[in-house]
C-alpha cells in the first residue's frame, strides 16, 4: 500500500469523526424541553385584580336572588328596577357642539388612515 493513500484515508476518517463529535455536541447543548415554557422578561406585566362596578355587582346579586327565589318557589321583588334611575350630572350636548366633535373625530380618523 502507498503511504499517500493511507494518509488520505486517515484524514477522511478523522473528518468523519469530527463531524460525528460536532453532531453529538450539538444535540447535547439543546435539551428537550417538557412542560410549561419558562417565563421570560418579554411577558406582559401582571395586572392587578379586576374590579367590578357597583352596578355590575347589583345586577349579579339580583340575578342570584331571582335564582334562589325560583328554587324556593317564591317571587322576588327587584329593588334595583323599582328605584328610579339617578340623573347624571352631565348637561345635554348642544347640536353645535355635537357637530364640532363629529368634525374633529372625522379629521382624526382621516389622519390615522393617511398614516397607515
N, C-alpha and C positions, 0 to 999 in steps of 0.2 A: 504494500500500500504506500501511496505517496504521502509525505508529511503535509503537503499543502491541502490535500483533500481531508485529512484528519483534522487539521486546524479549522477548516471551513465547517465541518460537521460539528465540532465542539462549539464554535461560535453560534451556529444555528440553535444548538441545544441550549446554550446559555441565554440566548434571546427568548426562547420559548419559556424557560424557567423564570426569567424576569417578568414576562407577560403574565404568567400564572400567579406570581407573587403580587404583582400590581392589582390583579383582579381580586385576589383574596383580601388584600389590604383594603380595597375599595368597598368590599362587602362588609368588612368588619367595622368601618367607620360610620355606616348608616344603619343603626339598629332598627329592627322592625318596631314601629310604634303601635301599641294597642291601647284601647280605651279612649277616654276623653282627651282631646288635644290640650296641651298646656296653655294657660292664659298668657297672652303676650301684652306688651305695653301698648300695642296698637288698638286694643279693645276699647270699646266705648266706656266712658266713665260711668260708674254706677249712679243711678238717680236715687233720690230719697224716696220715702214711702209715698204712695199715691194718696192724695187727699180727695175726699168726696164732698161735694157741696151739700149744704143743709137740705136743699130741695130734693136732691137725689136720695139722700138718706130718708127723708119723709116719704118719698114715693115708694121706696123699697119696704119701709115699715108698714105703710098702708096695704101694700100687696100681701105682705106676710100676715097681717091681721085678717085680711079677707080669706086667705088660705086656712087659717086657724078656725075662723067662723064657719067656713064651708065644711071643714072636717067635723066640727061640733054640731053642725046643723043649725047654726044661728045666722042672723043677719048682722051686718056690720054697718055702722054709720061712718061715713068718710068725713072726718073733721077738716081735712085739707080742702076738700071740694066744697064744703059748706061755707068756709071762710071766704070773704071777698078778697079778690086779688089786690095786693098792695100796689098803689100807683107809683110809677117810677118818678124819680126826681128830675128826669130829663125833660127839657122843653121840646115840643114837636119841631121838626126841622122845616124851615120855610122852603117853598118851591124854588126860590132863587138860590138858596144855599145847596139844595139837593142837586140843582143843575150845575153849580160850580164844582161840587165834589165829583160829579159824574165826569165832567170835562177833565179834571185833574187826574182821575183814575185812568181814563182813556189815554191820556198823554203818557202816563207811567207805563201802561201796557204796551203802547206803541214803541216806547224807548226800549223796553225789555225785549220786545220782538226784534227790533233792529240789531241789538247786541247779540242775540242768539243766532 
